[in-house]
Amino acid sequence: QVQLVEFGGGLVQAGDSLRLSCAASGRFFSTSPMGWFRQAPGKERDLVAGIAWTGDSTYYVESVKGRFTISRDNGKNMVFLQMNSLKPEDTAVYYCAQARATRGIGISPSIFTNPYWGQGTQVTVSS
């Protein structure tokens, strides 16, 4: 059974930084691609950043490139999202996701078909 718990969200001002963390339990974390999705009110849940199970390949949606950094610690079953230079349009509920397919090469949105989800953490950026 996979359980994902996110924390680190909050209310910040534009230009501030936040670091989201996701603690994972389950047997396959170290060989699973991981991702951070976000969903704003009235919008779909979209992949923001992903990281391969090896940690050596990452994916970012264009709007966060250069501002967000995803990382993982397989020894601690943790994945992180460092968010810098936050903008009001980054406001959303952020979800940690674990891909069901393990291992593989590289990282891309298509890997996250029916992933395991965390409960989400709210990030609000005021202007």
C-alpha positions as a Markdown table, in Angstrom:
| # | Residue | x | y | z |
|---|---|---|---|---|
| 1 | Gln | 0.0 | 0.0 | 0.0 |
| 2 | Val | 1.3 | 3.5 | -0.9 |
| 3 | Gln | 0.7 | 6.5 | 1.3 |
| 4 | Leu | 1.8 | 10.0 | 0.4 |
| 5 | Val | 1.7 | 12.9 | 2.9 |
| 6 | Glu | 2.5 | 16.4 | 1.8 |
| 7 | Phe | 3.5 | 19.3 | 3.9 |
| 8 | Gly | 5.0 | 22.8 | 3.6 |
| 9 | Gly | 2.3 | 24.7 | 1.9 |
| 10 | Gly | 1.1 | 28.1 | 3.1 |
| 11 | Leu | 0.3 | 31.7 | 2.4 |
| 12 | Val | 3.2 | 33.8 | 1.0 |
| 13 | Gln | 3.7 | 37.0 | -0.9 |
| 14 | Ala | 4.8 | 37.2 | -4.6 |
| 15 | Gly | 8.5 | 36.7 | -4.9 |
| 16 | Asp | 8.8 | 34.5 | -1.7 |
| 17 | Ser | 9.9 | 30.9 | -1.6 |
| 18 | Leu | 8.4 | 27.7 | -0.2 |
| 19 | Arg | 9.6 | 24.2 | 0.0 |
| 20 | Leu | 7.1 | 21.4 | -0.2 |
| 21 | Ser | 7.9 | 18.0 | 1.1 |
| 22 | Cys | 6.3 | 14.6 | 0.5 |
| 23 | Ala | 6.8 | 11.6 | 2.8 |
| 24 | Ala | 6.1 | 8.3 | 1.1 |
| 25 | Ser | 5.5 | 4.9 | 2.6 |
| 26 | Gly | 5.4 | 1.6 | 0.7 |
| 27 | Arg | 7.8 | -0.8 | -0.9 |
| 28 | Phe | 8.4 | 0.8 | -4.3 |
| 29 | Phe | 9.3 | 4.4 | -3.6 |
| 30 | Ser | 13.0 | 4.1 | -4.5 |
| 31 | Thr | 12.2 | 2.7 | -7.9 |
| 32 | Ser | 9.2 | 4.9 | -8.7 |
| 33 | Pro | 9.1 | 8.1 | -10.7 |
| 34 | Met | 7.7 | 10.9 | -8.5 |
| 35 | Gly | 5.9 | 14.1 | -9.4 |
| 36 | Trp | 4.2 | 17.2 | -8.1 |
| 37 | Phe | 0.9 | 18.2 | -9.6 |
| 38 | Arg | -1.2 | 21.3 | -8.9 |
| 39 | Gln | -4.8 | 22.1 | -9.3 |
| 40 | Ala | -6.3 | 25.6 | -9.2 |
| 41 | Pro | -10.0 | 26.2 | -8.7 |
| 42 | Gly | -11.9 | 25.4 | -11.8 |
| 43 | Lys | -8.9 | 23.9 | -13.6 |
| 44 | Glu | -7.5 | 20.5 | -14.2 |
| 45 | Arg | -4.8 | 18.9 | -12.2 |
| 46 | Asp | -1.6 | 19.2 | -14.1 |
| 47 | Leu | 2.0 | 18.0 | -13.7 |
| 48 | Val | 4.3 | 20.7 | -12.5 |
| 49 | Ala | 7.5 | 18.7 | -12.0 |
| 50 | Gly | 8.7 | 15.1 | -12.2 |
| 51 | Ile | 11.8 | 13.2 | -11.3 |
| 52 | Ala | 13.0 | 9.8 | -12.4 |
| 53 | Trp | 13.5 | 7.0 | -9.9 |
| 54 | Thr | 17.2 | 7.4 | -10.3 |
| 55 | Gly | 17.0 | 11.1 | -9.6 |
| 56 | Asp | 19.1 | 11.9 | -12.7 |
| 57 | Ser | 16.3 | 13.1 | -14.9 |
| 58 | Thr | 13.7 | 15.8 | -14.3 |
| 59 | Tyr | 10.7 | 17.4 | -16.0 |
| 60 | Tyr | 9.2 | 20.9 | -15.5 |
| 61 | Val | 6.3 | 22.5 | -17.1 |
| 62 | Glu | 7.4 | 25.6 | -19.0 |
| 63 | Ser | 5.8 | 28.1 | -16.5 |
| 64 | Val | 8.0 | 27.0 | -13.6 |
| 65 | Lys | 11.3 | 26.4 | -15.3 |
| 66 | Gly | 14.1 | 28.2 | -13.6 |
| 67 | Arg | 12.0 | 28.8 | -10.5 |
| 68 | Phe | 11.1 | 25.4 | -9.2 |
| 69 | Thr | 13.4 | 22.5 | -8.4 |
| 70 | Ile | 12.3 | 18.9 | -7.7 |
| 71 | Ser | 14.5 | 16.5 | -5.7 |
| 72 | Arg | 14.3 | 13.2 | -3.9 |
| 73 | Asp | 16.0 | 11.4 | -1.1 |
| 74 | Asn | 15.5 | 7.6 | -1.7 |
| 75 | Gly | 17.1 | 6.8 | 1.7 |
| 76 | Lys | 14.4 | 8.7 | 3.5 |
| 77 | Asn | 11.5 | 8.1 | 1.1 |
| 78 | Met | 11.0 | 11.8 | 0.6 |
| 79 | Val | 10.5 | 14.1 | -2.4 |
| 80 | Phe | 10.7 | 17.8 | -2.4 |
| 81 | Leu | 9.7 | 20.8 | -4.4 |
| 82 | Gln | 11.6 | 24.0 | -3.9 |
| 83 | Met | 9.6 | 26.9 | -5.2 |
| 84 | Asn | 11.3 | 30.3 | -5.7 |
| 85 | Ser | 10.1 | 33.6 | -7.1 |
| 86 | Leu | 6.5 | 32.6 | -6.5 |
| 87 | Lys | 3.8 | 34.3 | -8.5 |
| 88 | Pro | 0.0 | 34.7 | -7.8 |
| 89 | Glu | -0.6 | 32.3 | -10.7 |
| 90 | Asp | 1.2 | 29.5 | -8.7 |
| 91 | Thr | -1.7 | 29.5 | -6.3 |
| 92 | Ala | -3.2 | 26.0 | -6.2 |
| 93 | Val | -3.5 | 22.8 | -4.2 |
| 94 | Tyr | -0.2 | 20.9 | -4.8 |
| 95 | Tyr | -0.3 | 17.1 | -4.9 |
| 96 | Cys | 2.5 | 14.6 | -4.6 |
| 97 | Ala | 2.2 | 11.7 | -7.0 |
| 98 | Gln | 3.9 | 8.3 | -7.3 |
| 99 | Ala | 3.8 | 6.6 | -10.7 |
| 100 | Arg | 2.5 | 3.1 | -10.7 |
| 101 | Ala | 5.1 | 2.0 | -13.2 |
| 102 | Thr | 8.5 | 1.4 | -11.7 |
| 103 | Arg | 12.0 | 2.0 | -13.0 |
| 104 | Gly | 12.0 | 3.0 | -16.6 |
| 105 | Ile | 14.2 | 5.6 | -18.4 |
| 106 | Gly | 13.7 | 9.3 | -18.1 |
| 107 | Ile | 10.7 | 11.2 | -17.0 |
| 108 | Ser | 7.6 | 12.6 | -18.8 |
| 109 | Pro | 4.0 | 13.4 | -18.0 |
| 110 | Ser | 2.8 | 10.2 | -19.7 |
| 111 | Ile | 4.5 | 8.2 | -17.0 |
| 112 | Phe | 1.9 | 9.4 | -14.5 |
| 113 | Thr | -1.1 | 7.4 | -15.6 |
| 114 | Asn | -3.4 | 6.8 | -12.7 |
| 115 | Pro | -0.7 | 7.6 | -10.1 |
| 116 | Tyr | -1.0 | 7.3 | -6.3 |
| 117 | Trp | -2.0 | 10.6 | -4.8 |
| 118 | Gly | -1.3 | 12.5 | -1.6 |
| 119 | Gln | -4.1 | 14.5 | 0.0 |
| 120 | Gly | -2.7 | 17.8 | -1.2 |
| 121 | Thr | -1.4 | 21.0 | 0.4 |
| 122 | Gln | -2.6 | 24.5 | -0.3 |
| 123 | Val | -0.2 | 27.1 | -1.7 |
| 124 | Thr | -1.5 | 30.7 | -1.9 |
| 125 | Val | 0.6 | 33.5 | -3.3 |
| 126 | Ser | -0.7 | 37.0 | -2.7 |
| 127 | Ser | 0.2 | 39.9 | -5.0 |
